[in-house]
Amino acid sequence: VALSARRAAPLQAIADHHPRALAAPFDILDQQAWRERHAQLCALMGGIDLIVFCAADYRPERSWEVRPESAARTLATNLGSVYTGLATVLPAMLARGSGGIAIVASVAGYLGLPNASVYGPSKAALINLAELLYVDLRPRGLSVYLINPGFVQTPLTAKNDFAMPALQTPQAAARAIRRGLTAGRFEIHFPRRFTLALKLLRWLPYRLRFSLISRLVHS
């Protein structure tokens, strides 16, 4: 398993605990770095069976607090890097007619939620992207997975100053993802008691939905 992130030291610390893990740090916003790292891993491993896109940038902010520079950085990290990665890995996968694409979006992409003014729209775009990739790539022999976690204990969620219902540990999230991948489910969402409530909220008429969200935000 190859593990990638910008910061090499924390990545290596994780890889050191897993004998079959390889730390392969690079900047996901660098197109040339994508090509070089992909070539190295293909030469070493013979190809990529499954790629999991899970890089994210997040800051809690209301709509009037958004700054163009930070918004552009978040969109580039959360969405743009996935397009760069797809352009890098898809040709080889399509040529051999096998491989898997897993995109980590978020339940924040289900609804327009305050405090996720840029993060939420970027995750909604990833949900849309995963859906169209499934239709495009499934007939070509590729697997596509959409991962929509609820709140997970990470440095990103540590920025929140509000109560996070059904907060999960990274270990619990990893187990849920592994179960979903093993079962071959397109959408892997968890914890279900939280995600199903948001799915139901999404189906409500706008007037009722907005009223409920406003109550939750201002309670």
N, C-alpha and C positions, 0 to 999 in steps of 0.2 A: 504494500500500500504506500503510495506516495502522498505526502502531506505538504501542502503549499500555503504560504502566507508571506506577508511582507517582512516580518521580524524573524530573523533566523534563530536567535537564542531561545525564545519560548517554544518555537517549533521543534528545535533539536531536543529540548527537554522532554517534550511529549514522545518524540521518536525513540529516545533512549529507553523508554519503558516498554517498548514493543519491538521485539527482535526482527519482525518482518516489515517494519515501517521505515520509510526513507524520507528524510527531511529534504524538501526541494523548494527552498524559498525563492520568490520572485515577486515583482510588482505587477499586479493584475491589470494596471492601467497602461502598462508598457507592451505594445503589440510585438515588438521584436523579442522581448523577454518571453512572451508566450510561445513564439515560434521556436526559440532556442531550447526552452525547457521541454516543450513537447517532443522535439527531436531527440533530446537526451533520454527522456523516459521511454520513448518508443524503442530506441536502440538498446536500452538496458532491460526493458520488460517485454519487448516484442509487440507492444501496442497497449492501448487503454481499453479496458473492459467496461469501466463505469467512471464517469466524471461527475462529481458533486459540486455544484456551484453554490457556495454558502458565504461568500464575502459580503459584508454589510457595513454601512456607515449610518449612524443614527444620532440624532439629537432631539430631545423633546422640545417642541416649539409650536406656538400658536401661529396662525396664518400671518398675523401682523409682525411677527418676529423673524420671518424668513428673510435671509440675505441671499442675493443671487449667487455669490461666490460659493457659499456653503451648500446651496441647493444643487449647483452644478457638480460639486464634488460628490455629493451623495448619489445623484443620478448616475454619474460616471462609475462609481464603485458598485452600486447595487444593480444597475441595469446595463450600462455600457460594457462593463467587463464581461458580462455573460455573452453578449454579441461577439466580442473579440474572441472569447474562448470557443464559442461555437464555430466561428470561421476557421479556427485553428484545428479543432479535433474532428469536425464532421467529415471532411473529405476522406480521411483514412477509414473512419467507421462505415461510411457509405460504400466505399470501395470493397470492403470485405463483407458488408451486409450484416453486421452485428455490432453490438455496443449499447451502452446505456447512458442516458442524460438525466441527471437528477437536479432539479432546481429548488433551492430553499427560498420560498417566498415567506409569507407570514399571514396570520389571520388579520393583521392590520390592513391587508389588501382586500378583505371582504367588504369593508365599509369605510366611508369617510369619517374618520375619528379624529377629534381634536388632539393636539400634541404630536400628531404624526403627519405634519403638514407636507413633508417631502418624502419621508420614509414610507408612509402609507401608499401614496400614488406610485412610488417605485415598485412596491411589492404587488400592487394591483396589476401593473404592467407585466410583472414576471408571471403572474397567474395566467394572464391572457397569452403570453408567449408560450408557456408550457402546454396550454390547450392546443394551440395551433401546431406546435412541434409534434404533439401526439398524432394529430391527423396527418401531418406531412411525413413523419418518419416511421411510424408503425408499419405501414405497408412496405417500407424499405428494409425491414428486419431489425430496426432499432427499438429499444425500450425507452420510454419517457416517464419520469416520475415528478410529481409536484408535491413538495413538502411544505405544509403550512403549520408551523408550531404556534402554540400560544406563548405565554410568558415563560422564558427559560433564564435561569440565573447565569448571566454573562456580564462582562464589563459594560455592554451596551445597556442592558436593562437596569444596571446599577445607577444609571443616570436619572432614572425616574424617581419623582418625589411623590408618587401616588400609589395607592394599594394596587397590587397586581394579583388578580384572582387566579387560583389554580397554578401558582408559580411552581415550575418544575426544575429539578437539577439537570445539569448537562448529561449525567449518566442515564437518567430516566428518559430524556429526549433521545439519546443515542439508541436505547433499546427499542423505543417506539419506531424510530426510523428503520432500524434493522428488521424489525418484524414486518413493516410495510413493504420494504424492498424484497424480502424473502417471499412474501405472499404475492408479489407482483401487482400491488395496487397502484393505480395511477395517482390518486390523491392520498397522501399520508398526512392526516391532521390529528393533533393531540394537544392537551388532554381532551378527550371527546366530550366530557361534561361541559367544558367551556366552549369548544369549537362548535358543537352542535347548537348551543344557544346563540352564537353569533350567526350561524347559518340561518337559523329561524328568524333572527332579527333582520337579516338581509332580505327576506321574502316579504316583510311587512310593507304596506303602503308607505310612501315617503312621509306623509304627515305624521303617522303614528311612529314610524322609525325615528324621525328627528326629535319628536317629543320625548321618547324613551332615552335616546342618547343624551339629550340636554339635561334630563333629570339625573342621569348617571354622572355626568361631568360636573354638575353644580351641586351634587349632594354632599 
